[in-house]
Amino acid sequence: MTDLNGKVALVTGGASGIGRASALAFAQAGAAVAIADLDPANGDAVVREIEAAGGRAIFIATDATEEAQVSRMVERTVAELGGLDIAFNNVGRGEVGATIVSTTVEKWDWILATSLKATWLSMKYEIPVMQAAGGGCIVNMASTAGISPQISGSPAYSAAKAGVVQLTRFAAKAHAPDNIRVNSVAPGLTSTPTVEAWFTEEMKHAVTSRDQFTDRLTRPEEVAAAVLFLASPGASMVTGVTVPVCGGLP
C-alpha cells in the first residue's frame, strides 16, 4: 500500500530534518526524488545516500519564497525525472520565545513567507502539472502550533501554520475534481537540526511535558512515515485532513 515505484516525488526543504527523512522514505518506497533546498552540501548528501541505495534523485537549489525559483524547481523536476506525482511542501521556519508585542514586522513577514507563502507558491506550480497528468498528491507541512491554542509557538508561526491547515483544506476541496489529494502533517517538537540548535534540554522537556501526552521529542522518521502514508495508494480516500504526529495533544 506504500509502493511508489514509477512515481516522482518533490520535497522542499529536503536537505535535512523531516524533509530528508521523507525524501529517504519516498526513495525507499520506489519513487524518484527531487530535493529542493537552500543547502547544496546537505542536499547533495541526501542525493548520494539515495543513489547509494539504488534509487534516483536530484538536488535543485531553491528559495521556496521566490516565485521564479519555485517555477524553475517544478520545471526541472518534470524535465529531469519525467513528471511530478507527489509533492511534500516542507519549507517553514519559526522562532523561539516571541510574543505578539515583541515580534517585529521583519520577523513576522519572514516567518509568514517561509511557513505559508512558500507552501502556496509551491502548490501554485505543482498543481497545473498534476492536473495535466490526471492527478497527484500533495502533503503540506503544518504544525501542532497551528491547530491547538495550547501548543507553544510564536504568534507568527502559529498564524502561518494555521494558514497552512486552512490552505490545505481549500486546495483539497478545489482540486478533488482533478484527482489531486491534498493533506498536511502537524508534528510536535521534532528532533531536527534546527530544534537541536535552538532548544536546550530543559526547554525541550518543558515543551513536550506541557504540550503533549508523550514526554519526548518526535523523530523525523516518525513524521516521514505519516507523510509517506498520505502520499501512498493506501491513503487514496484521505484528503483535506491534517494529521498530528506529536505524541498526543492536550
C-alpha positions, 0 to 999 in steps of 0.5 A: 500500500506504500509502493511508489515505484514509477512515481516522482516525488518533490520535497522542499526543504529536503536537505535535512530534518523531516524533509530528508527523512521523507525524501529517504522514505519516498526513495525507499518506497520506489519513487524518484526524488527531487530535493529542493533546498537552500543547502547544496552540501546537505542536499547533495548528501541526501542525493548520494545516500539515495543513489547509494541505495539504488534509487534516483534523485536530484538536488535543485537549489531553491528559495521556496519564497521566490516565485521564479525559483519555485517555477524553475524547481517544478520545471526541472523536476518534470524535465529531469525525472519525467513528471511530478506525482507527489509533492511534500511542501516542507519549507517553514521556519519559526522562532523561539520565545516571541510574543505578539508585542515583541515580534517585529514586522521583519520577523513576522513577514519572514516567518509568514513567507517561509511557513505559508507563502512558500507552501502556496507558491509551491502548490501554485506550480505543482498543481497545473502539472498534476492536473495535466497528468490526471492527478497527484498528491500533495502533503503540506507541512503544518504544525501542532502550533497551528491547530491547538491554542495550547501548543507553544509557538510564536504568534507568527508561526502559529498564524502561518501554520494555521494558514497552512491547515486552512490552505490545505483544506481549500486546495483539497476541496478545489482540486478533488475534481482533478484527482489531486489529494491534498493533506498536511502533517502537524508534528510536535517538537521534532528532533531536527537540526534546527530544534537541536540548535535552538532548544536546550534540554530543559526547554525541550522537556518543558515543551513536550511535558506541557504540550503533549501526552508523550514526554519526548521529542518526535523523530523525523522518521516518525513524521516521514512515515505519516507523510509517506502514508498520505502520499501512498495508494493506501491513503487514496480516500484521505484528503483535506485532513491534517494529521498530528504526529506529536505524541498526543495533544492536550 
